[in-house]
Amino acid sequence: MIRNRFIFFFFISAVFSFSAQKPSVVVLGVGHSTQLINDNHQPAVIRAFIDKVKPSAICVERSPEEFSRNDFYEFTYEQQYTVVPYAREKNIPLYPIDWLPSETDTELGFGVKDLGVPRFVRQKEGFLGFTVFTEKSDFEDDLYFAEKQDYINRIASWYTKQSEKTSLDLPRRLFLYRTFLQSKRIQKVLENYSSADTVLVVIGAFHKHDIEQNLAEQGYTIVQPSAFGRLSQPDIKDHFRKQDAYAILSFNLLGMQSQLMKINNTLVDYAMEQLGNDQSNELEFFRIRKSVISGKISPKQAQAMYQSLLDKAGSENWTWTGVKDNSRIDSYFDPFGNLSLKDRIRLEIARESIKLSQQKEFKNQIDMIDQGLTSYKKSMLHFYIEKYLK
């Protein structure tokens, strides 16, 4: 009897001891690529926040198999271009915690084997279409938007409501299953850390609340990101990088955002200011493009400025394009994202030529671009020209 009591109390003591050793968890819910359209989410903010948290480890939204190949979702700017390189720079351990269905399951459920491969040409927006932002909240949400109750309620209303037709309910069910397994992978990571540690999870905002509930039920302490306070402007500026500026300019001035005239001019001006007197042809191109979009120069002036830039442009290329598949002509946000800088200048000359009814000049520029392309890229280019250039 005494022996049994001893074993019982030893077991209880061990349980409480284990519980006391559990690390704290911070789940930062993000909008994918909103870092390029929202001042409050910009890459420098993410880096500054990481330094505030001082995490012992960071969990990122990619499955282990793909992460090991350095393969990310094309639209998760915050992961592969901000969190991952910064964590490696700071020697913070990284853990991939996402889950993907097998090709067989994907084909059964959706009729395609790989949900990450877009069609020959992309839709204007939507899943595997071009990434665009149109809602006011996309531009104005603060860094901690995902922990606010109105956002939590809005997301819950989606993942708790079954579709009227069971056959259409797979995305919701898969989301719940995926999020549950994400939390389980995070839990495996947490088991390697103690109460002295804080583990940061950077993940799509849709997943945040469900993950937190799962982890809280397992006895983990959830610390909300807002507990670390506001980030100062000097702190953000200290974490700004040259690539941030060029990525912001590319996303706003070259992609579908510019087609929709949904540009964050404040962020674009800030990016240009941070680049200062950079003498690159790339920056000069962006300055011309911004003047065109804002209507500050005429098509004839723009054409002349582009031509002058083309005459001096050498082999210099883009700082950042967001292109994942180099066999394509597009990127995840720009129909012409995989053109070289020189060919993009030619394309913009062609765009201005259309406005001036100069069909011969338009054709000459497109013919020049065609010369360096594969037949696959050429077909894609001409489809996008018909849809988005004229």
The 8 nearest C-alpha neighbors of each residue, nearest first, counted from 0:
[[1, 3, 2, 4, 5, 6, 7, 8],
 [2, 0, 4, 3, 5, 6, 7, 8],
 [1, 3, 5, 0, 4, 6, 7, 8],
 [4, 2, 0, 6, 5, 1, 7, 8],
 [5, 3, 7, 1, 6, 2, 8, 0],
 [4, 6, 2, 8, 3, 7, 9, 1],
 [5, 7, 9, 3, 4, 8, 10, 2],
 [8, 6, 4, 10, 9, 5, 3, 11],
 [9, 7, 11, 5, 10, 6, 12, 4],
 [8, 10, 6, 12, 7, 11, 5, 13],
 [9, 11, 13, 7, 8, 12, 6, 14],
 [12, 10, 8, 14, 13, 9, 7, 15],
 [13, 11, 9, 15, 10, 14, 8, 16],
 [12, 14, 16, 10, 11, 15, 17, 9],
 [13, 15, 11, 17, 16, 12, 18, 10],
 [16, 14, 18, 12, 17, 13, 19, 11],
 [15, 17, 13, 19, 14, 18, 12, 20],
 [18, 16, 14, 20, 15, 19, 13, 21],
 [19, 17, 15, 20, 16, 21, 14, 218],
 [20, 18, 16, 17, 21, 15, 194, 193],
 [19, 21, 194, 193, 17, 18, 22, 16],
 [20, 22, 194, 193, 18, 19, 219, 23],
 [23, 21, 194, 193, 196, 197, 192, 195],
 [22, 24, 197, 220, 221, 198, 219, 196],
 [23, 25, 221, 198, 197, 222, 199, 220],
 [24, 26, 199, 222, 223, 200, 221, 224],
 [27, 25, 200, 199, 201, 28, 207, 24],
 [28, 26, 201, 200, 224, 29, 25, 202],
 [204, 29, 27, 202, 203, 145, 207, 26],
 [30, 28, 204, 203, 202, 31, 27, 201],
 [29, 31, 33, 203, 204, 32, 28, 34],
 [30, 32, 75, 33, 29, 74, 76, 203],
 [33, 31, 76, 34, 75, 35, 74, 30],
 [32, 34, 36, 35, 30, 31, 37, 40],
 [35, 33, 41, 40, 32, 42, 36, 37],
 [36, 34, 247, 33, 32, 41, 37, 250],
 [35, 37, 33, 34, 263, 138, 38, 247],
 [36, 38, 138, 40, 39, 33, 34, 35],
 [39, 37, 41, 40, 266, 36, 34, 138],
 [40, 38, 141, 37, 142, 41, 44, 140],
 [39, 41, 34, 37, 38, 142, 44, 33],
 [40, 42, 34, 38, 44, 43, 39, 35],
 [43, 41, 45, 44, 34, 81, 46, 243],
 [42, 44, 239, 238, 46, 235, 45, 41],
 [45, 43, 47, 42, 41, 46, 235, 40],
 [46, 44, 48, 42, 43, 47, 49, 41],
 [47, 45, 49, 43, 48, 44, 238, 42],
 [48, 46, 44, 50, 49, 45, 235, 43],
 [47, 49, 51, 45, 50, 46, 44, 52],
 [50, 48, 46, 52, 51, 47, 53, 45],
 [49, 51, 53, 47, 48, 52, 46, 54],
 [50, 52, 48, 49, 53, 47, 227, 54],
 [51, 53, 49, 54, 50, 48, 227, 197],
 [52, 54, 50, 51, 49, 55, 197, 48],
 [55, 53, 197, 56, 198, 52, 199, 57],
 [54, 56, 197, 198, 196, 91, 53, 57],
 [57, 55, 92, 198, 54, 91, 93, 199],
 [58, 56, 199, 93, 200, 198, 94, 92],
 [57, 59, 200, 94, 95, 93, 199, 96],
 [60, 58, 95, 201, 61, 96, 94, 200],
 [61, 59, 97, 202, 96, 95, 201, 62],
 [62, 60, 97, 95, 59, 96, 66, 71],
 [61, 63, 97, 98, 95, 96, 65, 64],
 [64, 62, 66, 95, 65, 67, 61, 96],
 [65, 63, 67, 66, 62, 68, 61, 70],
 [64, 66, 70, 68, 67, 63, 62, 69],
 [67, 65, 69, 63, 68, 70, 64, 61],
 [66, 68, 65, 64, 69, 63, 70, 62],
 [69, 67, 65, 70, 66, 64, 71, 63],
 [70, 68, 66, 67, 65, 71, 79, 64],
 [71, 69, 65, 68, 66, 72, 67, 61],
 [72, 70, 73, 69, 61, 79, 65, 66],
 [71, 73, 74, 75, 115, 70, 61, 76],
 [72, 74, 75, 71, 323, 331, 321, 76],
 [73, 75, 72, 76, 32, 31, 331, 130],
 [76, 74, 31, 77, 78, 72, 32, 73],
 [77, 75, 32, 80, 78, 74, 79, 31],
 [76, 78, 81, 75, 80, 82, 79, 32],
 [77, 79, 82, 76, 75, 81, 80, 83],
 [80, 78, 83, 81, 76, 77, 82, 71],
 [81, 79, 76, 78, 77, 84, 82, 83],
 [80, 82, 77, 78, 83, 84, 79, 42],
 [83, 81, 78, 85, 84, 86, 77, 79],
 [82, 84, 86, 79, 85, 78, 81, 87],
 [85, 83, 87, 86, 82, 81, 88, 80],
 [84, 86, 88, 82, 87, 83, 81, 89],
 [87, 85, 91, 89, 83, 88, 84, 90],
 [88, 86, 90, 84, 85, 89, 91, 83],
 [87, 89, 85, 86, 90, 84, 91, 83],
 [88, 90, 86, 87, 91, 85, 84, 92],
 [91, 89, 87, 88, 86, 92, 85, 93],
 [90, 92, 86, 89, 56, 87, 93, 55],
 [93, 91, 56, 90, 57, 94, 86, 55],
 [94, 92, 57, 58, 56, 91, 95, 59],
 [93, 95, 58, 59, 96, 57, 92, 188],
 [96, 94, 59, 61, 63, 62, 58, 97],
 [97, 95, 184, 181, 62, 60, 61, 185],
 [98, 96, 62, 61, 60, 181, 95, 99],
 [97, 99, 62, 177, 181, 180, 96, 100],
 [98, 100, 101, 62, 97, 177, 61, 102],
 [101, 99, 104, 105, 102, 98, 103, 177],
 [100, 102, 104, 103, 105, 99, 112, 106],
 [101, 103, 112, 105, 104, 106, 113, 100],
 [104, 102, 106, 101, 105, 107, 112, 100],
 [103, 105, 107, 101, 106, 102, 100, 108],
 [106, 104, 102, 108, 107, 103, 112, 109],
 [105, 107, 110, 111, 112, 103, 109, 104],
 [108, 106, 104, 105, 110, 109, 103, 111],
 [107, 109, 105, 106, 110, 104, 169, 111],
 [110, 108, 106, 111, 105, 107, 112, 114],
 [109, 111, 106, 107, 108, 105, 112, 104],
 [112, 110, 106, 109, 113, 105, 114, 107],
 [111, 113, 106, 102, 105, 114, 103, 110],
 [114, 112, 115, 111, 116, 102, 105, 106],
 [113, 115, 116, 112, 111, 105, 117, 127],
 [114, 116, 113, 117, 72, 127, 73, 112],
 [115, 117, 114, 113, 118, 127, 112, 324],
 [118, 116, 127, 115, 121, 119, 128, 120],
 [117, 119, 120, 121, 116, 127, 122, 128],
 [118, 120, 117, 121, 379, 327, 375, 116],
 [121, 119, 118, 379, 122, 117, 382, 383],
 [122, 120, 128, 118, 129, 123, 117, 119],
 [121, 123, 128, 124, 129, 120, 125, 127],
 [122, 124, 129, 128, 121, 125, 255, 130],
 [123, 125, 128, 129, 122, 130, 131, 126],
 [126, 124, 128, 127, 129, 122, 130, 123],
 [125, 127, 128, 124, 129, 130, 122, 117],
 [128, 126, 117, 125, 129, 121, 115, 116],
 [129, 127, 122, 124, 121, 125, 126, 123],
 [130, 128, 124, 332, 331, 123, 131, 121],
 [129, 131, 332, 124, 331, 128, 132, 125],
 [132, 130, 256, 129, 255, 124, 133, 332],
 [133, 131, 134, 137, 130, 256, 261, 36],
 [132, 134, 135, 131, 261, 137, 138, 256],
 [135, 133, 136, 137, 132, 138, 139, 261],
 [134, 136, 137, 138, 139, 133, 140, 132],
 [135, 137, 139, 140, 138, 134, 133, 141],
 [138, 136, 134, 135, 139, 140, 132, 37],
 [137, 139, 37, 136, 135, 36, 140, 134],
 [138, 140, 136, 137, 135, 37, 141, 39],
 [141, 139, 136, 144, 137, 138, 142, 39],
 [142, 140, 39, 143, 144, 139, 40, 37],
 [141, 143, 40, 39, 144, 140, 29, 145],
 [142, 144, 141, 145, 146, 225, 224, 147],
 [143, 145, 141, 146, 147, 142, 140, 150],
 [146, 144, 28, 147, 143, 204, 150, 151],
 [145, 147, 144, 143, 148, 151, 223, 150],
 [148, 146, 150, 145, 144, 149, 151, 143],
 [147, 149, 151, 150, 152, 146, 145, 153],
 [148, 150, 152, 151, 147, 153, 146, 154],
 [149, 151, 153, 148, 152, 147, 145, 154],
 [150, 152, 148, 154, 149, 153, 155, 147],
 [153, 151, 155, 149, 150, 154, 148, 156],
 [152, 154, 150, 156, 151, 155, 149, 157],
 [153, 155, 157, 151, 156, 152, 150, 205],
 [156, 154, 152, 157, 158, 153, 159, 151],
 [157, 155, 153, 154, 159, 158, 152, 160],
 [158, 156, 155, 154, 160, 159, 153, 171],
 [157, 159, 155, 160, 171, 156, 154, 175],
 [160, 158, 156, 157, 155, 161, 171, 154],
 [161, 159, 157, 158, 156, 162, 155, 171],
 [160, 162, 168, 159, 163, 158, 171, 165],
 [163, 161, 168, 164, 165, 167, 160, 171],
 [162, 164, 161, 165, 167, 168, 166, 160],
 [165, 163, 162, 166, 167, 168, 161, 169],
 [164, 166, 168, 167, 162, 163, 169, 161],
 [165, 167, 164, 168, 169, 162, 163, 108],
 [168, 166, 165, 164, 169, 162, 170, 163],
 [167, 169, 165, 162, 171, 166, 170, 172],
 [168, 170, 172, 171, 173, 167, 166, 108],
 [171, 169, 173, 172, 168, 174, 167, 175],
 [172, 170, 174, 173, 169, 168, 158, 175],
 [173, 171, 169, 175, 174, 170, 176, 168],
 [172, 174, 176, 170, 175, 171, 169, 177],
 [173, 175, 171, 177, 172, 176, 170, 178],
 [176, 174, 178, 172, 173, 177, 179, 171],
 [175, 177, 173, 179, 178, 174, 172, 180],
 [176, 178, 174, 180, 179, 175, 173, 98],
 [179, 177, 181, 175, 180, 176, 206, 174],
 [180, 178, 176, 182, 181, 177, 175, 183],
 [179, 181, 183, 177, 182, 178, 184, 176],
 [182, 180, 178, 184, 97, 183, 179, 96],
 [181, 183, 185, 210, 179, 180, 184, 186],
 [184, 182, 180, 186, 185, 181, 187, 179],
 [185, 183, 187, 181, 186, 96, 182, 180],
 [184, 186, 182, 188, 183, 187, 96, 181],
 [187, 185, 183, 189, 184, 188, 182, 190],
 [188, 186, 184, 190, 185, 189, 183, 191],
 [187, 189, 185, 186, 190, 191, 184, 94],
 [190, 188, 186, 191, 192, 187, 185, 22],
 [189, 191, 187, 188, 192, 186, 21, 193],
 [192, 190, 189, 188, 193, 187, 22, 21],
 [193, 191, 189, 190, 22, 196, 21, 194],
 [194, 192, 20, 22, 21, 195, 196, 191],
 [193, 195, 22, 20, 21, 196, 19, 23],
 [196, 194, 193, 22, 197, 20, 192, 23],
 [197, 195, 22, 194, 193, 55, 192, 23],
 [196, 198, 23, 54, 22, 55, 24, 199],
 [197, 199, 24, 56, 54, 55, 57, 25],
 [198, 200, 57, 25, 54, 26, 24, 58],
 [199, 201, 58, 26, 57, 27, 25, 202],
 [202, 200, 27, 59, 26, 28, 58, 199],
 [201, 203, 28, 60, 29, 200, 204, 59],
 [202, 204, 29, 28, 205, 206, 30, 31],
 [28, 203, 205, 29, 207, 206, 145, 30],
 [206, 204, 203, 207, 154, 28, 208, 145],
 [207, 205, 204, 203, 209, 178, 208, 210],
 [206, 208, 204, 210, 28, 209, 205, 211],
 [207, 209, 211, 210, 206, 212, 151, 205],
 [210, 208, 212, 211, 207, 206, 213, 178],
 [211, 209, 213, 182, 207, 208, 212, 206],
 [212, 210, 208, 214, 209, 213, 215, 207],
 [211, 213, 215, 209, 210, 214, 216, 208],
 [212, 214, 210, 216, 211, 215, 209, 182],
 [213, 215, 217, 211, 216, 212, 219, 210],
 [216, 214, 219, 218, 212, 217, 213, 211],
 [217, 215, 214, 213, 218, 212, 219, 211],
 [216, 218, 214, 215, 219, 213, 186, 212],
 [219, 217, 215, 216, 220, 214, 18, 21],
 [220, 218, 215, 214, 217, 221, 21, 23],
 [219, 221, 23, 24, 215, 222, 218, 22],
 [222, 220, 24, 23, 25, 219, 223, 215],
 [221, 223, 25, 24, 220, 224, 23, 226],
 [222, 224, 225, 226, 25, 221, 26, 146],
 [225, 223, 226, 227, 27, 25, 222, 143],
 [224, 226, 227, 228, 223, 143, 229, 146],
 [227, 225, 224, 228, 223, 222, 229, 52],
 [228, 226, 225, 224, 51, 52, 229, 223],
 [227, 229, 225, 226, 230, 224, 51, 48],
 [230, 228, 231, 227, 225, 226, 142, 48],
 [229, 231, 228, 234, 232, 235, 47, 48],
 [230, 232, 234, 233, 235, 229, 236, 47],
 [231, 233, 235, 234, 236, 230, 237, 44],
 [234, 232, 236, 235, 231, 237, 230, 238],
 [233, 235, 237, 231, 232, 236, 47, 230],
 [236, 234, 232, 238, 237, 43, 233, 44],
 [235, 237, 233, 239, 238, 234, 232, 43],
 [236, 238, 234, 235, 239, 233, 43, 47],
 [237, 239, 43, 235, 236, 47, 46, 240],
 [240, 238, 43, 236, 237, 235, 243, 241],
 [241, 239, 243, 242, 238, 244, 43, 42],
 [240, 242, 243, 244, 245, 274, 239, 273],
 [241, 243, 245, 244, 240, 246, 318, 319],
 [244, 242, 246, 240, 241, 245, 247, 42],
 [243, 245, 270, 247, 242, 241, 246, 248],
 [244, 246, 248, 242, 247, 243, 249, 318],
 [245, 247, 249, 243, 248, 244, 319, 242],
 [248, 246, 35, 244, 250, 245, 249, 243],
 [247, 249, 245, 251, 246, 250, 252, 267],
 [250, 248, 246, 253, 252, 247, 251, 245],
 [251, 249, 247, 254, 248, 252, 253, 246],
 [250, 252, 248, 262, 256, 249, 257, 253],
 [251, 253, 257, 249, 248, 250, 254, 289],
 [254, 252, 249, 250, 251, 257, 333, 255],
 [255, 253, 333, 332, 256, 250, 257, 252],
 [254, 256, 258, 257, 333, 332, 131, 259],
 [257, 255, 261, 259, 254, 258, 251, 131],
 [256, 258, 260, 255, 259, 252, 254, 251],
 [259, 257, 255, 256, 260, 254, 387, 261],
 [258, 260, 256, 261, 257, 255, 262, 133],
 [261, 259, 257, 258, 262, 256, 292, 255],
 [262, 260, 256, 259, 257, 133, 263, 132],
 [263, 261, 251, 264, 260, 256, 257, 252],
 [262, 264, 266, 265, 36, 267, 261, 251],
 [263, 265, 267, 266, 262, 268, 269, 251],
 [266, 264, 268, 267, 263, 269, 38, 270],
 [265, 267, 269, 264, 263, 268, 38, 270],
 [268, 266, 264, 270, 269, 265, 248, 263],
 [269, 267, 271, 265, 270, 266, 264, 272],
 [268, 270, 266, 272, 267, 271, 265, 273],
 [271, 269, 244, 267, 273, 272, 268, 266],
 [272, 270, 268, 274, 273, 269, 267, 275],
 [271, 273, 269, 275, 270, 274, 268, 276],
 [274, 272, 270, 275, 271, 269, 244, 241],
 [273, 275, 271, 272, 277, 276, 270, 241],
 [276, 274, 272, 273, 277, 271, 270, 278],
 [275, 277, 278, 274, 272, 279, 273, 271],
 [276, 278, 275, 279, 274, 282, 283, 280],
 [279, 277, 276, 280, 282, 283, 281, 275],
 [278, 280, 281, 282, 277, 283, 315, 284],
 [281, 279, 283, 282, 284, 312, 278, 308],
 [280, 282, 284, 279, 283, 285, 317, 340],
 [281, 283, 285, 284, 279, 280, 286, 277],
 [284, 282, 280, 286, 285, 281, 287, 279],
 [283, 285, 281, 287, 282, 286, 280, 288],
 [286, 284, 288, 282, 287, 283, 289, 281],
 [285, 287, 283, 289, 284, 288, 282, 290],
 [288, 286, 290, 284, 285, 289, 291, 283],
 [287, 289, 285, 291, 290, 286, 284, 292],
 [290, 288, 292, 286, 291, 287, 285, 293],
 [291, 289, 295, 287, 293, 288, 292, 296],
 [292, 290, 288, 294, 289, 293, 296, 295],
 [293, 291, 289, 294, 290, 288, 257, 295],
 [292, 294, 290, 291, 295, 289, 296, 288],
 [295, 293, 291, 292, 296, 290, 297, 289],
 [296, 294, 290, 293, 291, 297, 292, 289],
 [297, 295, 294, 291, 290, 300, 301, 298],
 [296, 298, 300, 299, 301, 295, 294, 291],
 [299, 297, 301, 351, 300, 302, 354, 296],
 [298, 300, 302, 297, 301, 303, 351, 355],
 [301, 299, 297, 303, 302, 298, 296, 304],
 [302, 300, 298, 304, 303, 299, 305, 297],
 [301, 303, 299, 305, 348, 300, 304, 351],
 [302, 304, 306, 300, 301, 305, 307, 299],
 [305, 303, 301, 307, 306, 302, 300, 308],
 [304, 306, 308, 302, 307, 303, 301, 309],
 [307, 305, 309, 303, 308, 304, 302, 310],
 [308, 306, 304, 310, 305, 309, 303, 311],
 [307, 309, 305, 306, 310, 311, 312, 304],
 [310, 308, 306, 312, 307, 311, 305, 344],
 [311, 309, 307, 308, 312, 306, 313, 305],
 [310, 312, 308, 309, 313, 307, 280, 306],
 [313, 311, 309, 310, 308, 280, 341, 314],
 [312, 314, 315, 311, 341, 309, 310, 316],
 [313, 315, 316, 312, 341, 340, 339, 311],
 [316, 314, 313, 312, 340, 317, 280, 281],
 [315, 317, 340, 339, 314, 318, 281, 341],
 [316, 318, 319, 340, 320, 281, 315, 339],
 [317, 319, 245, 242, 316, 320, 246, 281],
 [320, 318, 317, 246, 321, 245, 242, 249],
 [319, 321, 322, 336, 317, 318, 337, 249],
 [322, 320, 330, 319, 323, 331, 73, 336],
 [323, 321, 330, 320, 324, 337, 325, 336],
 [322, 324, 73, 325, 321, 330, 331, 327],
 [325, 323, 326, 327, 322, 330, 329, 328],
 [324, 326, 327, 323, 322, 337, 328, 329],
 [325, 327, 324, 328, 376, 375, 373, 337],
 [328, 326, 325, 329, 376, 324, 337, 375],
 [327, 329, 337, 376, 335, 380, 336, 379],
 [330, 328, 334, 336, 335, 337, 327, 333],
 [331, 329, 322, 336, 333, 332, 321, 334],
 [330, 332, 129, 333, 130, 74, 73, 329],
 [331, 333, 129, 130, 254, 330, 255, 250],
 [332, 334, 254, 336, 330, 335, 329, 255],
 [335, 333, 329, 336, 383, 330, 332, 254],
 [336, 334, 329, 333, 337, 328, 338, 330],
 [335, 337, 329, 330, 333, 338, 334, 320],
 [336, 338, 328, 329, 335, 322, 330, 339],
 [339, 337, 336, 343, 342, 335, 340, 328],
 [340, 338, 342, 341, 343, 316, 337, 317],
 [341, 339, 343, 316, 342, 344, 317, 338],
 [342, 340, 344, 339, 343, 309, 345, 312],
 [341, 343, 345, 339, 344, 340, 368, 338],
 [342, 344, 346, 340, 345, 341, 338, 339],
 [343, 345, 347, 341, 342, 346, 305, 340],
 [346, 344, 342, 348, 343, 347, 364, 349],
 [347, 345, 343, 349, 344, 348, 342, 350],
 [346, 348, 350, 344, 349, 345, 351, 343],
 [349, 347, 345, 351, 302, 350, 346, 352],
 [348, 350, 361, 352, 346, 347, 351, 364],
 [351, 349, 347, 353, 352, 348, 388, 346],
 [350, 352, 354, 348, 298, 353, 349, 302],
 [353, 351, 349, 357, 355, 354, 350, 361],
 [354, 352, 356, 355, 350, 351, 357, 349],
 [353, 355, 351, 352, 356, 298, 350, 357],
 [354, 356, 352, 353, 357, 351, 298, 299],
 [357, 355, 353, 354, 358, 352, 361, 351],
 [358, 356, 352, 355, 360, 359, 353, 361],
 [357, 359, 361, 360, 356, 362, 353, 352],
 [358, 360, 362, 361, 357, 363, 352, 364],
 [361, 359, 363, 362, 357, 358, 364, 352],
 [360, 362, 349, 358, 359, 364, 352, 363],
 [363, 361, 359, 365, 360, 364, 366, 358],
 [364, 362, 360, 366, 361, 365, 359, 367],
 [363, 365, 367, 366, 361, 362, 345, 349],
 [364, 366, 368, 362, 367, 363, 369, 361],
 [367, 365, 369, 363, 368, 364, 362, 370],
 [368, 366, 364, 365, 369, 370, 363, 371],
 [367, 369, 365, 366, 370, 342, 371, 364],
 [370, 368, 366, 372, 367, 371, 377, 365],
 [371, 369, 368, 367, 372, 366, 373, 365],
 [370, 372, 369, 368, 373, 367, 377, 342],
 [373, 371, 369, 370, 377, 376, 374, 368],
 [372, 374, 376, 375, 377, 371, 369, 370],
 [373, 375, 377, 376, 378, 372, 379, 369],
 [376, 374, 373, 378, 377, 379, 327, 326],
 [375, 377, 379, 373, 328, 378, 374, 327],
 [376, 378, 374, 380, 375, 379, 372, 373],
 [379, 377, 375, 381, 380, 376, 374, 382],
 [378, 380, 376, 382, 377, 381, 383, 375],
 [381, 379, 377, 383, 378, 382, 376, 384],
 [380, 382, 384, 378, 383, 379, 385, 377],
 [381, 383, 379, 385, 380, 384, 386, 378],
 [382, 384, 386, 380, 381, 385, 387, 334],
 [383, 385, 388, 381, 387, 386, 382, 380],
 [386, 384, 382, 383, 387, 389, 388, 381],
 [387, 385, 383, 384, 388, 382, 389, 381],
 [386, 388, 384, 383, 389, 385, 258, 334],
 [389, 387, 384, 350, 385, 386, 383, 349],
 [388, 387, 385, 384, 353, 386, 350, 354]]
